Amino acid sequence: MTEPLSTTLRIDGQRLWRSLMDLAEIGATPKGGNCRLALTEEDRLGRELVTGWLRDAGMTLGVDQMGNIFARRAGRRDDLPPVATGSHLDTQPTGGRFDGCYGVLAGLEVMRVLDHHGITTEAPLEVVIWTNEEGCRFVPVMMGSGVHAGIISLEDALAAKDRDGDTVAASLERTGYAGDIPMGSRTFGAYIESHIEQGPVLEAEGIAVGAVTGSLGLRWFDVVVTGQEAHAGPTPMPYRRDALKRAAELIGDILALADPHQPHGRVTCGEFELYPNSRNVIPGRVTFSVDLRHLESSTLEQMEQALRDTCARHDEPGKVTVELRDIQRVPPTPFDANLVNLIRTSSDTLGIAYRDIETGAGHDAVFISRVAPTAMIFVPCEDGISHNESENATPEDLEAGANVLLHTMLSKAGVAAS
């Protein structure tokens, strides 16, 4: 009697690790991390390496107008919408080797195993590589998946510029990833994204897998504090319109906004611009980012109102002004209950410890959940550190998460009778 696939079929953890390390050589940083900003030459080289592996696994590739890559493995019934997985290959300027990349390469490893064993699924399978998830070269964040889901317009995305004035459209042409598949025309029967947790919970509790039930809502703002530049020497303190002094007071108040809203409240000021940024000039303008997050829409609304009240309190027309600019909003997002349950069941069947968890980070899965049943699989990362060159994960945990992905996808897509 043939043993069930649940007891015999596993991914090759060593091969998955080698693939991650080979990809990490592209855009490697001196401290062991990665810098592959979206649609740069490093990003192009990373895409070329991974798409070559996908083709070697027997998959056919297509690219849409945002440069999103769709690698397809045929099913017995290609009329069914595919069961998809994936993530992104672009990184932060001082990023790690696993954020995003693990989700793509875990999907690749699933396809390699199925190809090696000659297994055909009822529904087709896809691995997707989304463009500009990180949002550090081009804003907004999660751009490729956002355009796919109809949340961001294609025109706005293509026109987005980096700090040097280069556009997404020009970068897509330069890298060879200005595809012709119409946006949003690829549909999914399900989308399951694997990712490192980017937080400390799983490692602290000694649990290998997180069944992600949903994501925190996110609201991004820019705060512009405007005073007046003046000479640092001749201008006495009482006569100054110092934008930095006001910004420093304001930032202290803003960073306390999440304190009453624990455990899910988050507030971060992470990006700063100082003008004119000269040693002996009093700053005339300070621009900084504010990132608010919470699991509940009503609480997120309270946090935003507190932010607006705080900015208004520090605004002093005629001396130092404070302007709050809306940048991006993502509501709290529950994931598909049936898919989350499949992740739990697959973990149980494989004897892998798991717990339910929510994500505080933005992911492509959050936007894709608007157009397809979606869930995520988390694995631990060392000390919960991510968006950092020291980001790390163990081969064993990465293997466990990929095995859960394999069996969850097989459960959803079905295995064709031989």
N, C-alpha and C positions, 0 to 999 in steps of 0.2 A: 504494500500500500504506500502511495506517495505521501511524503510528509507535507503538511501545509506550509505555504510560503512564510507564514509568521514565525515558524521555527527554524527555517533554513536560510532565508534571504537576508543578507546584510550588506551594507556598503563597505568599501575598503577604506578604513580609517587612515591608513598610512598614505594611500594615494591622495585622499582628500587633503591631508596635511602637506604633502609635497606640492600639490597644486597651489595651495595658499602661499607657501613659501616661494614658489617660482613666480607667482604674480607679484609678490611683495618686492621682488628685485627691481620692478619697474617703478620708478619714482621713489626709490629707497632713500631715507634720510639718515644722517650720521648717527642718530640716536636709536635706530632700529625701527622707525616708523615708515610712513608713506606720505608722499605729496603727489597726488594725481588729481589736480583740479579739473573740474568738468570741461571737456572739449579742448583740453590742451594736448600737446604732443604726447605727454605721458599717458593721458587718458586714452588717446588713440592707440598707443602701443598695448595698453592693458586690454582694450577691447579686441584688438587683433589676436592677441594670445588666446583669450578665452573663447572667441568665436571659432578659432581653429580647433580647439578642443571639442566644442559643441558639434562641429561638422564631423570630426573624427568619431564621435559617438552616434553618427548616423542621422543627425538632425538637419532639417532645412531651415534656412535663415531668411528673415525679412526685416526691413527697417522702415519705421514710419517717419512722418515729417518732422518729428522732434528728435530723431535719432534714437528712439527707443528700439531695442533689438528683440525680436521674437524668434526663438529657436523652437521648432516644432517636431515632435515625434508622433508619427501617425498612429492612430488607434484602429481597431477593427471597424469601428463606426466613426468615420471622419465627419459625419454630419452632426455629431454631438459637439457642443462647445468644449474646449480643452480644459483640463485641470492644470492650472499654472502655478509656478513658483518663480522665485527670483528676488532681486534686490538691485543694488547699484555697485559700480566699480569706482566712482569718483570718491575722493577723500577730502578731509580738511587739510589746510596747509601743513599742520603737524599732526597728521592722522595716524591711525594704527593699521595693522595688517588684517583686521577681521571685520570691522564695521562695514556692512554692505557686502563686502567680498564673500563672506561666509555664506550668505543667502544665495548668491549666484552659484558658487562652487559646490555647495551642498546639493543644489538642483542638478548641476552637471554630474555629480557623483551618482545621484539617483538614476540618471539616464545611462550612465556608463554601466551600472550594474544590470539594468534591464536589458541593455544591448548585449552584454556578455552572456546573459542567461537566455536570450532569445524570447523574452516575455513580451507579449502584446497585450495592451490594455484595451478595454472596450472603448472608452473615450480617448481622444488624443491627449498628449501631454505637451506642455510648453515651459521653457525657461525664458524669463524676461530680464533684460538689463535696462533699467530705467535711467534716463538722462538727468544729470544735475540734481541729485537728491539732496546733496549737502547745502546747496544755496550759498556757498561762501565765495564763489566767483561771480555767479549770476543770481540775483534775487528775482522771484521768490524761491524758497526752499521747495523740494519735492516737485520740481517743475515738470519733468517728463510725465510722471504719473498724474499730476494735476491737470495737464492738458488732455491726456488720454481720458480722464474722467469728466472732462467738461467744466472743471472748476476754474481753470486758468485758460484764457483765450490763446489760441495759437499765435495770433498777431502780437499780443503783448509779450508772450514768451520769446518769440523770435527777435523782437526789438530790444529785449533787455540787454543792458550794457555792463561790462565790467569796469573797474576803476580806470582802465586805460582807454575806454571808449569802444572796445571791441564788442560786437554784438553776438548773440547766440546764433543768428542766421549765418553770419560770416564764419563763425567757428565751426558750425556744422558742415559748411561747404569745404573749409580748409582741411578738416579731418576726414572727409569722405563719408560722413554719416548724415547727410541731408537726404533722407529716404523719401519714397514716393507712396508708401501706404497711407491712406487717409486717416487722420486722427480719429480715434475712437471706434474704428471699424473692426478691430479685433475684440471679440467678446470672450469671456471666460465663464465656464461652468462653476469654477471655484478658483480662489487664489490663496495660496498658503506660503507665507514668507518666514524663513528661518533667519535668526539674528542673534548676536550676542546681546545680553540683557542691557548693557551700558549702565548698570546699577549694581548695588552690592547684595541684594536680597538672596538670590539663589546660592551664591558662594557661601554667604554667611550661614545659611541653613543646610548646606551640604546636599542640595537637590540639583539633579542634572538637567532637568527640563522644566520650563515654564509654559503652561498652556495660557496664552494671552487672551484675556476676555474682552479687552478693549483698550482705548488710549485716552489719556488726559486731553482736554481741550487746550488750545494754544492761541494766544493773542500776542502779536508782535507790534511794537510801536517804536518810533524814533522820537526822542526829546531834543529840541533845539533851544539852547539857552544863549541869548544874544545880549551882549553888553557893548563895550567899546574898547578897541585897542588903544593903548597909550604907552608911553615910555616907562619902563620899570623903575628908572631912577628918579626923575623929577616929579612923579605923581604921588602925592601923599595918600595913604590908605583911605582916609575919609572921602576923597574926591574920586575914587576909582569906581568904574562900572565893570567889575571883574566877573566875566562869565564863568570862569572856572570856580571861583569861590562860591557862587550861587549854585553851580552844578554839584559841587561837593556836598553842600548842605542838602540839596534835593535828593541826591543818590542815597544818602543815609536814610532818609525817610522812605524812599521807594523800596529799598531792600528789606524793610521791616513789614511790608504790606502782606506778605504771606504768613507771617507768624501766627495770626489768629485762625488760620485755615489749614491746620495740620490734621492728618498726615499727608494730604494730597496737594496742598498749596505749594507753588513754586514761583519765585521771582528771581530774575537774573538780569544784570546789566553787563553785557559782554563785549560790546564794540564801541570804541570811542574815537572821535576826531576832534582835534584841537586846532583852532585858527587864531593867529597865523602860525602857531607852533614855533615860536622864536624865543630864545633864552631871555632876551631883555625886553620883551613886549608883553604887556598885560593881555591875557587872552580875551578876544572880542567875541568869540563864538565857540561853544562846545556842543557837539552832537553826540548823543549816545543812545544805545538800543535798550529797550525794555522787553523782556520775555516773561509773560504771565502764563501759568498753567494750573489747571485743576480738573478733577474728574467730573465735577458737577457743573452744569451750565449756570445755575443760579449763583453759585459761589464765585465762579469766574466773572460773572456780571458784577458782583459786589467788589471784587478785586479791581476790576477796570474802573468802576466809579471812584474807588479810593485813590487810584492812580490819577484820575482826572482832578479830583479835589486837591490832591497833593500838589500837582503842577499849578493849579490855579492859585493856591496859597503862596507859592513862591514867585508868581508872576508879578512884576512891578513895572507897569507901563511908564515909559520915559526914563527908566534907569536900566533895569535888567529884565528882559522878557523871557517867558517860557512858553514854547509852542509844542503841542503833542500831535504827532502825525501817525495815523493808522497805516500799518504796513501789510499785515496778513492776519487772517482769522481761520482757525480750524476748530470746529465744535468737538466736544467729547464724543467719542465714537465707539459704540459697542460692536464687537465682532460677532460673526454668525454663530449662533448657539450650537447648531448641528456640527459645524466644522470643529469648533472648540471641543465638543464631546468626542469627535473622532480622534483628536490629538490625545485626549485623556485615555481613550480606549487603546490606541496604539502604544502609548507608554506603558499601560498596564500589561498588555500582551507581551511586550518585550522585556518586562521586569525592570523598567527604568523609573526611578522615583521622579515624581513631578508635583507641582503645585499650581493652582490658578494664580495669575498675576496680571497686573495691568501695566501698560507701558507709559512712561512719562515723556518719552521721546517721540518726535514725529518720524513716521516711516511711510514709504510708498504705499504700504498696505492700508494706511488710514484713508488715503484718497481712493484707492481701488475699491474699498468697502462701499463706496457710493454707487458702484456699477456692477458689483459681483459679490457673491458670498465670500467672505474673507476671514482669515484667522492668522495667527502668528505662533511660532515656536521659538522660545528663548532658551539659550544656554548660558551658563555663568561666564563672567569675565573677571580676571584677577583684580581684587580690591574694588570692583565695580567701575574701574577706570576705562573711559573711552574718549574719543576726540583728543587723543594724546598718543605720542610716539611709544609710550610704555604699555599701551593696550596689549593685553595678553589673554589667552584662553588655552585650556589643556586639550591635547589631541583626543583624550578620552571623552570629554564633554562634547566636543565638536562632532565626534563620531556618534555619540548617543543621540544628539539632536538630529543629525542627518538620517539615522535609522528611523526615528519617529516620523520624519518627513517622508521617507520612502514608503512606510506602511500606511501613513495617512493618505498619501496620494493614491496608492493602490486601492485603498478602501473606497475612496471617492470615485476614482475612474473605473474601477472594476477590472478584473483580469479575464481576458477572453479565453473561452474554452479551447483547449488544444485539440 
